[in-house]
Each structure stands twice: as structure tokens, then as C-alpha cells.
Amino acid sequence: MKQKSLDPGLVYRLKVTLKGSKPPIWRRLEVPGNITLAKLHQVLQVAMRWTDSHLHQFIIGQTYYGIPDPDFDYSGKTKNERNFKLQEVAPREKMKFLYEYDFGDSWEHEILVEKILPLTEERPYPVCLKGVKACPPEDIGGLWGYYDFLEIKEDPEHPEHEEMMEWMGDQFDPDQFNLEEVNKRLKKIKIK
């Protein structure tokens, strides 16, 4: 089967939203269309401020992309994310697909292809254009654990407050998103 040619001159504008977050936690990114899903995973880890400490997968239609592992991929149907480029698997604007990180906490991100644009030399790619709210801390128990944490953090009388502050520290601000810091870290990702 002949591989269709890919356009090296496309940029994808993606809106990445942490599913179920209220108010929504999201990022708007621009990445080259010829980025592999493996590199897109790295971009998402940086943009959301995850630590890449857990398994992940992309679900596009009925197809799973990730790192095939016989210990976890019981069906043997996970396609190797290193072999697929974004523009191959998401060829149209307004397409949506799922990125799941940490199968225990099950952080599901809806990725919307907002626009497909011509590549310009005006900005480096990947780049984060905007973001809202801090991403939840790792290993907090998914969204339910995160919202419990926020309640406990704000209530010094809560029986778990002291323990939670010792574990998490007082520095976590759920409303903070540092665009400059994210873009500084994104510049370190080599796409090619």
C-alpha cells in the first residue's frame, strides 16, 4: 500500500481540554502537522505540566496509538505512536480525539483540531498560545481526588489539611498558568 505524501508546510492549532474539569483546564497549541504522535505526547506533557511518569495513549476513532507493550496491550492492537504523524491521523479541521494519560488517575484530554494553517517562519513550533488554570498534580486520584484536594487545601480545619499541605506544599495555585515557562520548555523539544 502506497503511503500518501505529507505536507511538511502545515501547522495544526489544537485546543487541549482536560475532560470533566470545571471550570475547564485547557491549552491552545500550535504544532507542525508532520509531528509524530510520540512527539505530540511530549508536547502535551510539557503544556499540561505533567511529569511523563505514567502510561498514555491516543484514541482516534476506533484506533489506539501509544507504546505497544504486551504486558498492557492485551488485544495487541495498539499502533506504535512513533510511526504516525498528526496530519495522517487527524486530517481535518474540527476533528476531535482523545489523549489519555495515567491509566490509574485516567486524565482524559479532548483534543480539537481548531485550524490547519500554512507554516510560517514567524514563530518556533511547537508553541503554546494560551492556557487556563494549572494542571492538577500527579498521583492525586484523578479529577475527584483533585477536587477533594482543593477543598481540603482551602479548609485549615479539615482533618487532612496538615497532611495534604505537607505532601503538596503550599505553593500549588490552581488558577496559575505560566505561558512563558511552558514555551521555554517547549523550545527544548526537537521535532525532527
N, C-alpha and C positions, 0 to 999 in steps of 0.2 A: 504494500500500500504506500503510495507516494505521500510524503509529508507536505502539507501545504506550507507555502512560504509565509514567513512572519515579517511584519513591517517593523524595522528597527526604529522608526521615527514616530512612535506613538507614546503618549503619556496617558495613564489612567488616573482620573480623580476618583478616589474611593472615600466613602463615608463608612467608618467602622464604629458600630454601636454595640456596647455591652448589653446583650439581651436581658430584659427584665429590670434593668436599672431605672430607678425613679428617684429624682429626675435623671434623665439619660446621661450616661457617661459615654462620650464619643470623641473621635478624632477624624479630621479630614486630611487625607494624604494624597500626594501625587507620586506615582512610581512609573518607571518605564514599562510599557506593555510587554516587553520581552523579558521581564524579570521572572525567574523561576519561582514556583510556589515555595521552595525551600528558602530562598532569599526573602520572599514576601513574609514568611514566618518570622525571620529575623527582624524585619521592619516592624511588624506588628508587636513583637516583644518589646522593642525599644519605644515605640509610640505609646503603648499602654503602660510601660514601666513594669512589665513582668520580668522574671529573672531566668526564664528558659530552664526551669528546674523540673518540668513535668512533660508528659507526652502531649501531643497535639495532633490535629487532623483538620483538613479542609473537606467539606461536604458540598459538592457541586452537583445539583440534580440528584441522581442516584449513585454517584461515584464518590468514593473516598480516596483522598490523597494524603500521604503522610510518609512516615519512615516505615516501610514494611518490616514487621517483626513477628516471626512465627509464634512467639510466646504470647502476643497480644492480639494478633490479627487471625482470629480463629477461622474466618472464612477464606483467608488468603486472597482477598480481593482488593486490598489497599494498594493503590498505584503509587509508585515512587515519586514523591513531590519534586525531586531533583530533575526529573525528566519532562516536566510540564511547565510551560510558560503561561503567565496570566492571560495573554491575549488568545491563547489556544482554548482555554477552558472557560473564559468569560468574554466572548467576542462582541457582546452588545452592551450599549448603554442601558441603564435601568435594571440590569441583571442583578440578582441578589444571590449570595451564597453564604455558607456558614464556616466559621473558623472556631474550632473548639480547642481550648487549652486547659490542661489539668483535668483528666477524666474523673478524678475524685471530687473536686470542687465544681467541675463542669462549667467553666467560664465560656459561655457561648457568645460569639460576636457575629452580628449580622453585618455583612459587607455588601454595600450597594455601589455598583459602578455608576457614579453620577454622570461622568463625562469621559469621552475618549477624545483627546486633543492631539494636535501635532506637537512634536518635540521641539522645544526651544532651548537655546543655549543660555537663556537669561537666568536660570536657577539650577542649582545642583539637584539631582534626584538620587535617592528618594528625599522628599521634603514633607514636613507636616505644616499645613496651612493654618489649622486651628484645632483646638481641643477644648473640651469642657469637663471639669471635675477630675479629681485624682482617681486613678485606678485603685481598686481595693488591694489590700496587702495579700501576699501569697499565703496559702495554707490557713485561711480564716474560716473555711467551711462554706464556700460558695456565697451567693447573694444573701441567703438567710443568715449565715454567720456574720457577714459583713454588716448587715443592718442591726443585728444584735450588738455587735461590737460598737457601732456608732451610738446606740442607746446607752450602753454601759460607759462609754467614754465620757458622755455628757452628764452622767449622774454619779457624782462623787459618793453618794450614799449607797450605791449598788454594791452588793456583797462581792462582786467580781471586779469592781473598778480598779482596786490597787493591783491585783494580779494582772489584769489586762494592760494597765499602764506600764507595768514592769516588763511585760512581754513586748508590747508595741512601742513604748515610749510615748512621749507627749508631742513628738514632732509631726505626727500624721495629721494633715489638714485635708479633709475630704473635698473641699472646694478649690484646692490649689491645683493648677495645671501650669507647668513651666515650659512654654513653647520653645524658648531659646535653648534650654537644656536638652530637650528632645531632639531638636535639629542639630545640635552639636554632636550628639551621639549618633544620629542618622548618618552624618557625614563620614563616619568611620566604616560604614557598610559598603563594601565594594560589590557592585552589581555584576560586573563582568569578570 
